[in-house]
Amino acid sequence: MTTVAPPLPSPPAPQPRLASIDAYRGLVMFLMMAEVLRLSAVAKGLIEAGHPSDFWNFLAWHQTHVEWAGCTLHDLIQPSFSFLVGVALPFSIASRVAKGQSRWQMLAHAVLRAVILVLLGVFLRSMDYKQTRWTFEDTLSQIGLGYVPLFLVGLTRQRWQWLALAVILVGYWGAFALYEPPVNFDYQEVGVPADWQYHYSGLASHWNKNSNLAWGFDTWFLNLFPREKKQPFTHNGGGYATLSFIPTLATMILGLIAGGWLRLDEAAWKKVGSLIAVGGLLIALGLGAHESGLCPCVKRIWTPSWTLYSGGWCFLLLAFFYTFIDVTGWTSWSFPLRVIGANSIAAYLLADGMRGFFINSLKIHLGSKVFQYFGEQYELFVMGVAVLLIEWLILYWLYRQKIHIRI
């Protein structure tokens, strides 16, 4: 008598794509693409013409980065992009497991993706230079540097993800707190005015611009690479740093945790409540650390308090999109954003690498006078609207053709 072995259990089926994730990602990429609208130039032009506008000043403020501590809407672009990488990872892992991929295969893909992201970031930053510009502070390179650790953390249970988050934030804070800049430090030599309003004292001074641990690391690390005109690296004008990828990894882990919640088989409103509660708590913790002087909230060096504060806003924004798209089923209003979000890498390349080409093409074929029709102050804005429309139509064509550029 022969026995038949029971069939092997089939791998879990991947969950359907959440439209809210694409919509949120689309908003992030739209804000990045919308830099071409030059809102600050419009506001400045109106002031110079004697017609200052609170409306345009408000828009301009939220399309610029704060000098050091604080936050505008524009400052939430990079943390949102990083956060969404984490949100998408549990869905990606489940999809690959369902296709029968082993952990080693998935790890190899993660390593390849990380390398491509880092090199793509370097390539885009080098386009206006005569040789490769080896710096790693941009969004793509920062995500790439942290992507493999993120993947490894993504294979663990959620309690280990929370632990990894805590270790990164506390450890990174401690490393900065222990670092001391050289004696008799001259801030003006690193591009910081002596009377700059963001010169902190006490414990907070360990996060001062171009005199902190991350700056010290870059003055060694970036000088290991070939540099244009053989000029040594002394400082980044904006204070950005390579080591920010470490707390950026913490932001991605926050997204990983949120994405894990979205995959849970439980009531949707419970998920919404969890997202909102954690978002509010993180904002309060980040603000508390800043106001107490424990750790300034600075996006440019991605301080632990910034990770908490910006991560809180990311949770709230995800809750908003998840509620009004996936929970209620009201999706039509988000279609323009989902077109962008479904092809975020293409949108990034269009905004970062093709913007100048589109502007020059419009000037050549239509002439600059066309954009002066609405007034001299609005010329750059109208031209930017035209560029945005072209970019969206390209993304719409890719969307209709089901062409998705992925890494």
N, C-alpha and C positions, 0 to 999 in steps of 0.2 A: 504494500500500500504506500503510495507516494503522498507526500504532503506538499502543499503549495505555500511558499513563503509569503507572508503578508506584504503588500506593496509598500514601498518606501513612502513616507509622508512627503507630499508635494511642498515646495517652498512657498512661503507666504506671498500672496499676490501683492504687487505694489499698489499703494493707494493712489487714487486719482489726483492729478495736479490741482493744487489749491489756487484759485484765481486771485485770492487776496495777496498771496506772495508775489505773483507777477505784477499786480497793481501797485503794491508798495515799492517793489523794485523799479517799476516804471516811473513812479513819482520821484524817486531818488535820481534816476538817470535824467529825467526831464529837468530837474533843478540844476544838474550839471550842464546839460545841453543849453539851458536858458542863460548861461553866462554870456552867450552871444548877444543877448538883448541889451547889454551895456547899461543897466539901470543907473549905475553910479554916474555915468557920463551924462545921462539925461537930467538927473537931479542937479549935478554941478552946472550944466548948461542953463537950467532954469534959474539957478541962484545968480549966475553971472549976468543973465538977462534982466535981473530985477524982479523975477516972478517965482520966488521960492515956493515949493509945494510940499506940504506935509505928507501927502500921498506918495509922491515919488521919492521923498527922503526915506520914508518907511520901507518902500520896496528896495531901495538902494542899500539900506542898512542890512536887510536880510539877504542880500546877494553878495555880501562881503564877509570875510573872516574877521573876527575880533583880533586886536593886536596881540593879546596874550590870554588873560583870564576872561571868562565869560562865554557867551554862546549866542549865535544867531541861527536862523534856519539853515543858512549855507554851511555852518559848522557841523550840521547833523548829516550832511551827505555822506562823508567817509565812514562815520560809525554805522550809519544805516546800511551802507553797502556791505561792510564787514559783518554786521549782525546777520544780514540775510544770507550770507555764505554759510553761516552756522545753522540758520533755520532750514535751509535746503538740504543740509548734509544727511539728517536721518532719513529723509525720503530717498535720497540718492543711494544710501547704503542698502535700504530695503529693496530698491529696484535692482541693484546689482546682485544681491543675495537671491532674489527671485529668478534671475537669469542664470544662476548656478555658479557665479564667480566665487573663488576662494578669497580668503582674507589677504593672501599674498598677492593675488592679482589686483585686488582693490588697492593695496598699499602701493604697488608699482604704479598704478594709475595716479594715485595721490602725489607720488614723488614727481612723476612726469608733469602733472598739472602745476605743481609748485614751481618747478624749474621754468616752465613756459610763462607763468604769471610774472615771475621776477624778471626774466629777460625781456618780456614784452614791455614791462614798466621802464626798464633801462632804455629800450629802443625808442619808445615814445618821448622820453625826456631828452634824447640825444638828437632829435630831428633838426633842431635849429643850431646845432653845434658842429664843429669841424671834426670832432672825434667822439668816440663813445664816452658818454657822461656816466661814470660809475657812481651813482648814488642810489639809495634804496628807501627814500622817505615817501614815495608816492603810494597811492591806494593799491595798485596792482602788486607792486613789489612787497608791500607790507603784508598783504594777504598771502602772497606766495611764500614768504618766509615763515609764516605761522601755520600754513595749511597742513603739513604732514603731522605736526603735533595735534592739531585740531582733529584730524582723521583718527588718530590713535585714541584720543580722548572720546571720540564719538563711538568707539567700539565698546566702551565701558558702561556700567550702570550709571544712572543719573546722580546718585550720591557721590560717586567718584568725580563726576563732572563738576559738582559744586565744590568739592575739595580742591580740585585742580584750579578752579577760579580763585578760591581763597588763597592758595599758596602763591599763585602768580601775583595777585594784587598786594598781599602783605610782603612778599619777598622783594618785589620791585620797589615798593615804598621804602623798605628798609635799606636797600642798596643806595637809593638816592639820599636818604637821611644820613648815611654814613660817609658819603663822598664830600670832600672839601676841595674847592677850587684852589689853584696855586696862591701863595702868599702875595699880597700887593697886586691883586688882580686888576687889570685895566680893561674895563668894559668897552671903552671906545675902540679898542683894537679888535674887538669881535662884533662891531657894528651895533652896539647898544649905547644910546646916549647916557651920559653920567646922571642926568636928572630925569631919567625915564620913570614914569609913574608906577611901573610894575616891578620896581626894585623892592623885593620883600626883605624883611629882616627876621631874625630868629629862625625857627625851624623851617618856615616857608621859603627862606632864602636858598635852600638846597635845590629848589626848582626854578631858580632865576634863569633868565634867557642866556644861552651860550656860556654858561659857567657851571653846568650841572653834569651829572654822571654821563648822560647820553652824549652831550657835547664832547666830553673828555674821551669817550670811546671813539667817536667819529674822527677826532683829530689824529688818532692812531690808525683806525681801520681804513678810512677812505684814502689815506695817503699810501696804502699798499697798492692801489690801482694807478694805472697811467692817468695823468691829468693834463688837460690842455695847457700849453705853454709851460708845462712843468711847474706850475704854480702850486705850492702845497695848500691843502685844505686847512683853513683856519676857523671857519664858522659857516653856518647856513644863515642867510639873511633873514629868513622867517623863523629861525630857531628849530626847524624840523630835524628829526634825528632817526638814524637807522634802528636803534634799540626800541623805538616805539612799536615795533612789531610784536614785542612781548605783551604789553597791555592790550594791543589790538587783538592778540590771540584770546585774551580774556573777554573782549567784546564778542568775538566769534563764538566763544563757549556759551555766553549768555544767549546768543541766537540758537546754538545747539540745544540748549535746555528748552527754549521756547518751541523749537521745531519738534522736539520730543513730546511736548505736551499736546501739540496739534495732532500728532499721530495717535494719541490715546483714544481708546474706544469708550468715551464717556460723554456726558451731556455737553453740547457746544457752549451753553451759557456758563457752565462751570469753568471751561477753558478761558472764556472771556474774562470771568471774574479773577482767575489766577493771573492772567496777563496784566490786568489793570492793577491788582493789588501789588504785585512785584514791581511793576513800573513805578508806581507811586513811592514805594519803599526805597527803590534805588535812587530816585531823584532826591529824596529827603536825605539819604546817606551821603550822596555826592555833595549836596549843598552844605550839609553839616560839617563835612571834612574841610570844605573850603572856608566857610565862615569862621570856624574855630582856629584856623591857621595850621591845622594838622597836615593839610595837603592842598595846594591851590588847584583849582579846576581849570586846567589848561589843555586845550585840544592839540596844540602844536607839538607838545611832547607827550601827549596822551597819558597824563597823570592818572593814578588809580582813582582819584575822585572824579576825573573826567569820564573814565570808563563806567563808573557807577551812574553818574548823572546822565550822560548821553545814552547809556544802555537803558535807563528808565524811560527815556523818550522813545526809544526804539520799541520797547514793550508796548507802550501806549499806542503808538502808530500802528503796530501790528494788530493790536486789539481792535482799533478802529476799522481797518480794512477787513479783518476777519469777520467782524460783526456785520458790517454793511454789505458784504459780498457773499461770503460762504454761509453765514448763519441765516441771513434774511433771504438770500437768493437774488438780491437786487444787484445785478452785474452790469447792466447796460451803461450806466454812467461812467464805469471804469474802463471801458473799451479802449479809448486812446492811450491810457496808461498801460494797459495790458499788452498792447502792441509793442510798446517800448520795452516793457519788462520781460517779455518773452525772448528778447534778443539783446540782453544787456551788454554783452561784450561788443556786439556790433554798434550799439549806441555809444559805448565808451570810445570806440575807435573813430566813429563819425565826429563826436564832439571834440576829441583831443587831437586827432590827426588830420581831419578833413575840413575843419572850420575855416582855416585860411584859404583853402582852395575854393570853397563855396563862395566866400566873400569876394575874392578876386574875380571869379567867374561872373558873378552878378554885376560887378562894376564894368567888366569888359563887354558883356552882352546887352545890358540894360542901360548902362551909364549911371554915374553917380547922381545926376540931377533927378532921376526918378524917385529917389529916396528922400529928396529935399522937399517934396511936395507938401508934406505935413508940417514943415517947419524945420529950421536948422537944428534946433535942440533935439528933435525926434528922429533925425536922419539915421543915426546908428541903431536906434531901437527898431525902426521900420525895416532896416536891412536885416537885423537879427531875426525879426519875425519871418522874413522870407527864407532865411537859412534854416530856421527851425522847421518850417513847413516842408522844405526839401528833405531834410533829415527824417522827418516823420513819415513822409511818403515812401522813402527808401525802406524804412523799417516795416511799413505797412505791406509793401510788395513782398518783402521777405516773409512776413507773417502769412500772407495769402498763399505763397508758394511752399509754406511749411519748411522754410530754410532757417535753421537755427545754428548760429555760430557758437560752438561750445568748446571748452578746453578740458 
